[in-house]
Amino acid sequence: MRTAEVVRNTLETQITVNLNLDGTGVSKFDTGIGFLDHMLDQIARHGMMDIAVNAKGDLHIDAHHTVEDIGITLGMAFTKALGDKKGIRRYGHAYVPLDEALSRVVLDVSGRPGLTFSCEFTRAAVGEFDVDLIHEFFQGFVNHANVTMHIDNLKGHNAHHQAETIFKAFGRALRMAIEMDARMLGILPSTKGSL
C-alpha cells in the first residue's frame, strides 16, 4: 500500500497528514478553514485517495500560513507514499466543469517542481477565504511533491465554482498520473532513468 504519515511543526503551524494513494476517497479534515476542508475533500473524492489532515495554525493572523503549510505537508506525504515511482503512468490531465466554470489541470510527476497557475478569480474571497491562497496551496504542494503542474481556469464567473473545478481537476489528474500501468510494472517512466 502506498501510504504515508507526515508531521510538520513550525512556530506558525502544527500539521499532520495521513495519505493513502490507493484509497477509496475517504477524507477527514480539521483545519479550522471550512472552505479549504471542502476543497481538500474534492481532491480525496475525485483522486480516489484517503486523506486526513489535522492542522492548527495562526488563524488569528490570517489563513495564509495554514493553507500554504498544508500544501507543503501534503506534498511531502505524496512524495513519501509514492516511493520509487516505478510502474506509474507519470502524466495526468483532467478537464472538470461545474455549471458555468471549467478548469484544466495537466501534471507530470517529473521530480522537478514547477507551477504555472492561470486563474483570474471573479472576486477576492469566497466567504472569508482569500482566493489568492489557492495559488499558495498548490505552490507548496508542487515544491514538495516535485511535480510539474499547469492549472488553467478556462471559464467561470462564480469564484466558488472556479475554485472547485480546479481542485476536482487536480484530484483527477493526480489519480491518472499515479495509476499503475500493468505494462510498466517495475519500470521507471523516464528515458533518463530517474524521476
C-alpha positions in Angstrom: 0.0 0.0 0.0 1.3 3.5 -0.9 0.7 5.3 2.3 2.4 7.9 4.4 2.1 10.0 7.6 3.9 13.3 7.8 4.0 15.6 10.8 5.3 19.1 10.2 5.6 21.5 13.1 6.7 25.2 12.8 6.2 28.2 15.0 3.2 29.1 12.8 1.5 25.7 12.2 1.3 22.2 13.5 0.1 19.8 10.8 -0.4 16.1 10.4 -1.3 14.5 7.1 -2.2 10.8 6.6 -2.4 9.8 2.9 -3.3 6.5 1.1 -2.8 6.9 -2.6 -4.8 3.7 -3.3 -7.8 4.5 -1.2 -11.5 5.0 -1.9 -11.9 8.7 -1.4 -12.4 8.7 2.4 -11.5 12.0 4.0 -11.3 13.6 7.4 -10.2 17.3 7.9 -9.8 19.5 10.8 -8.0 22.6 9.6 -10.2 25.4 11.0 -10.8 26.6 7.5 -14.1 25.4 6.2 -13.7 26.3 2.6 -10.3 24.6 2.4 -11.8 21.4 4.0 -14.4 21.4 1.2 -11.6 21.8 -1.4 -9.5 19.0 0.1 -12.5 16.8 0.1 -12.6 17.2 -3.7 -9.0 16.0 -4.0 -9.8 12.9 -1.9 -13.1 12.1 -3.6 -12.0 12.7 -7.2 -8.5 11.4 -6.7 -9.7 8.2 -5.0 -7.2 8.8 -2.2 -7.8 8.6 1.5 -6.7 11.9 3.1 -6.7 13.0 6.7 -5.4 16.5 7.7 -5.2 17.9 11.2 -3.9 21.4 11.3 -3.6 24.1 14.0 -2.3 27.4 12.7 -2.1 31.1 13.5 -5.6 31.8 12.1 -5.8 34.8 14.4 -3.4 36.5 11.9 -5.0 35.0 8.7 -5.2 31.7 6.9 -2.0 32.1 4.8 0.4 30.1 6.8 -2.0 27.3 7.4 -3.1 26.9 3.8 0.4 27.1 2.4 1.8 24.7 5.1 -1.0 22.1 4.4 0.0 22.2 0.7 3.7 21.7 1.8 2.8 18.8 4.1 0.5 17.1 1.6 3.3 17.3 -1.0 5.7 15.7 1.5 3.3 12.9 2.2 2.7 12.4 -1.6 6.5 12.0 -2.2 6.8 9.6 0.7 3.8 7.5 -0.3 4.7 7.3 -4.0 8.0 5.7 -3.3 10.3 4.8 -6.2 7.6 5.8 -8.9 8.2 2.6 -10.8 5.2 1.5 -12.8 3.2 4.7 -12.6 1.7 6.5 -15.7 3.6 9.7 -14.7 1.4 12.1 -16.6 -2.1 13.1 -15.8 -4.7 15.6 -17.1 -8.3 16.4 -16.4 -11.0 18.9 -17.5 -13.7 19.5 -15.0 -16.9 21.6 -15.4 -19.2 22.9 -12.7 -22.1 24.8 -14.1 -20.6 27.8 -16.0 -17.0 27.1 -14.8 -14.4 24.9 -16.5 -10.9 24.2 -15.4 -8.0 22.1 -16.7 -5.1 20.6 -14.8 -2.2 18.9 -16.5 0.7 17.4 -14.5 3.9 15.4 -14.7 5.3 13.5 -11.7 8.6 14.6 -13.0 10.9 15.0 -10.0 11.0 18.7 -10.8 8.8 21.3 -9.1 7.1 23.8 -11.3 3.7 25.5 -11.2 2.0 27.6 -13.9 -1.2 28.9 -12.4 -3.7 30.8 -14.6 -6.9 31.8 -12.9 -8.5 35.2 -12.7 -11.0 34.8 -9.9 -14.0 36.9 -10.3 -13.9 38.0 -6.6 -11.2 38.2 -3.9 -12.8 35.9 -1.4 -15.3 33.0 -1.1 -16.9 33.7 2.2 -13.9 34.6 4.4 -11.4 32.5 2.3 -8.9 34.6 0.3 -8.7 33.0 -3.1 -5.1 34.1 -3.5 -4.3 31.3 -1.1 -5.3 28.7 -3.7 -2.1 29.5 -5.6 -0.1 29.3 -2.3 -1.5 25.8 -1.6 -0.5 24.5 -5.0 2.9 26.1 -4.9 3.6 24.5 -1.6 2.4 21.1 -2.9 4.5 21.1 -6.1 7.6 22.3 -4.3 7.5 19.3 -2.0 5.8 16.7 -4.3 8.3 17.5 -7.1 5.5 17.7 -9.6 5.3 20.0 -12.7 1.8 21.3 -13.0 -0.3 23.6 -15.2 -3.6 24.8 -13.8 -5.9 26.8 -16.0 -9.4 28.1 -15.2 -10.8 28.4 -18.7 -14.3 29.8 -17.9 -16.3 30.9 -14.9 -17.9 33.8 -13.2 -18.6 32.2 -9.8 -15.4 32.1 -7.8 -16.6 29.1 -5.7 -17.2 27.2 -8.9 -13.8 28.3 -10.3 -12.0 27.0 -7.3 -14.0 23.8 -7.0 -13.3 22.9 -10.7 -9.6 23.4 -10.1 -9.4 21.1 -7.0 -11.6 18.4 -8.7 -9.4 18.5 -11.8 -6.3 18.3 -9.7 -7.6 15.2 -7.9 -8.5 13.5 -11.2 -5.2 14.4 -12.9 -3.2 13.2 -9.9 -5.2 9.9 -9.9 -4.4 9.3 -13.6 -0.7 10.1 -13.1 -0.1 7.8 -10.1 -2.2 4.9 -11.5 -0.1 1.8 -12.0 0.3 0.7 -15.7 0.5 -3.1 -16.0 2.8 -2.7 -18.9 5.2 -0.5 -16.9 5.5 -2.7 -13.7 9.0 -2.4 -12.3 9.9 0.2 -14.9 10.6 3.9 -14.3 8.7 6.0 -16.9 11.8 8.1 -17.9 14.5 7.7 -20.5 16.9 9.4 -18.0 16.5 6.5 -15.5 15.4 8.8 -12.7 12.4 11.0 -11.7 
